Amino acid sequence: MKKVLILFAHPTFEKSRANLTLIKHIKDIAGVTFHDLYERYPDFHIDVEKEQELLNQHDVIVWHHPFYWYSCPPLMKQWIDMVLEFNWAYGPSGKALTSKACINVITTGGSKDLYCTEGTNSFTVNQFLRPFEQTANLCGMDYFPPYAVMGTYTLTDKQLTQHGKEYAKLIDLFQKDLKIAAAEGCFFSNNIPQLKQD
């Protein structure tokens, strides 16, 4: 069974109805490490060696965060800047993350129709996440399309619970060695065919 590391970054987690629901469904799954970066590093002093050790111990890396100004909260960006070092994560000798699976799990206040050429945000979520995709590519990881929970302010508790169950199923698929080919043609990992099967 593949081991999954959830790198979670939300500076006001306790106020996020959507993320509280998502996390409730996955944090106690066997083989999953839930790592709350803001809880662990409130002073932003990241223990690079410890974080690299965590990455070495896991097969699947999940960047779980709200969509803050078309990116991630600042602590996650600092984590990427500091932890993914040259000749460790990338570069001539940087092979530590090769072939690991990687995915963004995000929540957005805006609905899906706002994230397109015709929408007020002008670009798709996938286009905004290109730096994450390229980071994964540079580190030799298999980058999956994002799992996105959008329009969170208008979702009912029932709809959020359904997303939580889907998130747990996605983690289960990763633990059973979900291949990148399964996401071919999918704009979001929400649409991976195996995720929709009972």
C-alpha positions in Angstrom: 0.0 0.0 0.0 1.4 3.4 -1.0 2.0 5.9 1.8 0.4 9.4 1.4 1.6 12.7 2.8 -0.9 15.4 3.1 0.9 18.7 3.2 -1.9 21.0 4.5 -1.6 24.8 4.6 -4.4 27.0 5.8 -3.7 30.0 8.1 -7.3 30.1 9.3 -8.2 26.4 9.2 -10.6 26.6 12.1 -12.8 29.0 10.1 -12.9 26.9 6.9 -16.1 24.8 6.7 -15.0 23.2 3.4 -11.5 22.2 4.6 -12.7 21.0 8.0 -15.1 18.6 6.2 -12.4 17.4 3.7 -9.8 16.8 6.4 -12.3 15.0 8.6 -12.7 12.3 5.9 -9.0 11.6 5.3 -6.9 12.4 8.3 -7.4 9.1 10.1 -6.9 6.8 7.1 -4.2 4.2 7.7 -1.1 5.0 5.7 -1.9 8.7 5.5 0.2 11.3 7.3 -1.7 14.6 7.8 0.9 17.4 8.2 -0.5 20.8 9.1 2.2 23.2 8.2 0.7 26.2 10.0 0.3 24.2 13.2 3.9 22.8 12.9 5.6 26.0 11.8 3.7 29.0 13.3 7.0 31.0 13.2 7.7 29.9 9.6 11.0 28.4 10.6 10.8 25.2 8.5 12.9 22.2 9.5 14.2 21.3 6.1 15.9 18.1 7.1 12.7 16.8 8.9 10.5 17.7 5.9 12.9 15.9 3.5 12.8 12.9 5.7 9.0 13.0 5.6 9.0 13.1 1.8 11.4 10.2 1.7 9.0 8.1 3.7 6.0 8.7 1.4 5.0 7.7 -2.1 2.2 10.3 -2.8 2.6 14.0 -2.0 -0.6 16.1 -1.7 -0.4 19.9 -1.6 -3.8 20.6 0.1 -4.6 24.3 0.4 -7.1 27.0 -0.3 -6.6 29.0 -3.5 -5.1 32.2 -2.1 -4.7 34.9 -4.8 -4.5 32.3 -7.5 -1.8 30.3 -5.7 -1.2 28.9 -2.2 -0.8 30.4 1.3 2.7 31.9 1.9 3.9 29.1 4.3 3.4 26.5 1.6 5.3 28.6 -0.9 8.1 28.9 1.6 8.0 25.2 2.2 8.5 24.6 -1.6 11.3 27.2 -1.8 13.2 25.7 1.1 12.6 22.0 1.2 12.9 21.2 -2.5 16.6 21.8 -2.6 18.9 21.7 -5.6 20.7 18.3 -5.9 18.1 16.8 -3.5 14.8 17.3 -5.3 16.1 18.3 -8.7 19.4 18.9 -10.5 22.1 16.4 -11.5 22.0 14.5 -8.2 18.4 15.4 -7.2 16.5 12.2 -7.5 14.7 12.0 -4.1 11.2 12.6 -5.5 11.5 10.7 -8.8 8.3 8.8 -9.7 6.3 9.9 -6.6 2.7 10.9 -7.4 1.9 14.6 -6.7 -1.4 16.5 -6.7 -3.0 19.8 -5.6 -6.2 19.5 -3.6 -7.7 23.0 -3.5 -10.7 24.9 -2.3 -12.0 28.1 -4.0 -14.7 30.5 -3.0 -15.3 31.3 -6.7 -17.3 28.9 -8.8 -16.0 27.0 -11.8 -17.5 29.4 -14.3 -15.4 32.2 -12.9 -12.2 30.4 -13.8 -12.2 30.4 -17.6 -11.4 32.8 -20.5 -14.9 34.3 -20.3 -14.9 34.4 -16.4 -13.8 37.3 -14.2 -10.6 35.4 -13.4 -9.6 35.1 -17.1 -7.7 31.8 -16.7 -8.5 28.2 -15.6 -7.5 26.8 -12.2 -5.1 24.5 -14.1 -3.4 27.5 -15.7 -2.9 29.2 -12.4 -1.4 26.0 -11.0 1.2 25.7 -13.7 4.1 26.6 -11.3 3.1 23.6 -9.1 2.9 21.3 -12.2 6.3 22.5 -13.4 7.8 22.1 -9.9 6.6 18.4 -9.9 7.9 17.9 -13.4 11.3 19.4 -12.5 11.5 17.0 -9.5 10.5 14.0 -11.7 7.2 13.5 -10.0 3.9 12.3 -11.7 1.7 15.4 -11.5 -2.1 14.7 -11.5 -4.8 17.3 -12.3 -6.0 19.1 -9.2 -8.9 17.9 -7.1 -10.9 21.0 -6.7 -13.8 22.0 -4.4 -15.1 25.2 -6.0 -17.8 27.7 -5.0 -17.4 26.7 -1.3 -19.6 29.6 0.0 -22.6 28.2 -1.8 -22.1 24.4 -1.2 -24.5 22.7 1.2 -23.2 20.5 4.1 -24.4 17.5 2.0 -22.4 18.6 -1.0 -19.3 19.1 1.1 -19.7 15.7 2.7 -19.8 14.2 -0.8 -16.6 15.9 -1.6 -15.1 14.6 1.6 -16.1 11.0 0.6 -14.6 11.5 -2.9 -11.4 12.8 -1.4 -11.1 9.7 0.8 -11.8 7.5 -2.3 -9.1 9.4 -4.2 -6.6 8.7 -1.4 -7.6 5.1 -1.5 -7.0 5.0 -5.3 -3.5 6.5 -4.7 -2.8 4.0 -2.0 -3.6 1.2 -4.5 -1.2 2.7 -7.0 -3.3 5.0 -9.2 -1.4 5.6 -12.5 -1.1 8.9 -14.2 -2.7 7.4 -17.3 -6.0 7.2 -15.4 -6.1 11.0 -15.4 -5.5 11.4 -19.1 -8.0 13.8 -20.6 -9.3 14.9 -17.1 -9.3 18.6 -16.4 -9.7 17.8 -12.7 -9.0 14.6 -10.8 -12.6 14.9 -9.7 -13.3 13.3 -13.1 -11.0 10.3 -12.9 -13.3 7.4 -14.0 -12.3 5.2 -11.1 -13.4 7.9 -8.7 -17.0 7.7 -10.0 -17.2 3.9 -9.8 -19.0 2.3 -6.8 
